[in-house]
Amino acid sequence: MNDTAQGVRIDKWLWAARFYKTRSLAQTAVAGGKVRLNDDRVKVAKEVKVGDMLRIRITEYEWQVAVTALSEKRGSAEVARTLYKETDESIARRLVQIADRRAQAGVWGEREGKGRPTKRERREVERFRRGE
């Protein structure tokens, strides 16, 4: 961890905190407005300081975190978790979203997102289409 007074580039911090797998993905997200620093849209080179609030949107999930430490280097997941503190409101909102997504998976069927149908399932579909 690097506790410098001047701060760390936001794309480097997002990568070090393991929100994105690559710095390139972090840069794209910041440029696309998916990351907000203190509720303001920022550029990739903006520096993050300890105490800043970040709002990070990845797919349909949104994290609201407070920066607790700075780092330009990507470390283990345990080290990455020490770089931020997620707000209680953010945790609750994401848990509700996850529960809703799981509930919808049951509505859409068990096969949703599991790849190609098996031979047995394909034969059942063909029988259904023929009207048997």
C-alpha positions, -999 to +999 in steps of 0.1 A: +000+000+000+012+035-008-001+062+015+011+092-006-004+126+001-009+134-036-031+104-045-032+077-071-047+077-106-083+064-104-077+038-131-047+024-112-066+024-079-096+006-094-073-021-109-053-024-076-086-027-056-096-055-080-128-039-093-115-045-129-092-072-142-071-048-163-062-012-162-076-009-197-110-020-185-108+004-156-099+033-180-128+024-203-152+023-174-141+057-161-142+073-196-177+058-201-191+074-169-194+041-150-172+054-122-180+086-102-158+103-077-177+122-050-208+121-074-189+138-102-179+123-135-141+123-138-114+116-163-090+087-162-060+107-149-080+121-119-063+113-086-081+095-058-073+104-022-080+087+011-116+096+022-130+100-013-163+084-021-165+063-053-196+050-070-187+021-093-212+005-117-203-029-132-231-045-152-263-041-132-245-039-098-233-007-082-208-003-054-205+028-032-172+027-014-150+050+006-113+050-002-094+039+029-059+033+015-040+040-017-021+016-039-007+016-074+002-021-073-022-050-076-019-074-047-039-102-033-076-101-027-071-096+010-049-066+004-074-052-022-102-053+004-082-031+027-082-003+001-119+005+005-149+002+028-182-004+012-212+015+027-239-005+044-265+009+020-245-003-010-242-038+005-279-040+012-288-028-023-265-054-040-279-082-018-314-073-029-303-073-066-287-107-062-318-121-046-340-107-074-317-121-100-318-156-084-356-154-082-359-145-119-337-174-128-363-197-114-390-180-135-371-183-167-363-219-163-335-241-150-316-241-183-310-204-185-274-197-190-262-233-189-251-236-225-263-260-251-292-283-244-285-320-238-295-346-263-324-356-242-336-320-239-333-315-276-354-346-283-381-333-259-382-300-278-385-317-311-413-339-298-431-308-285-428-290-319-442-321-337-471-321-313-465-355-298 
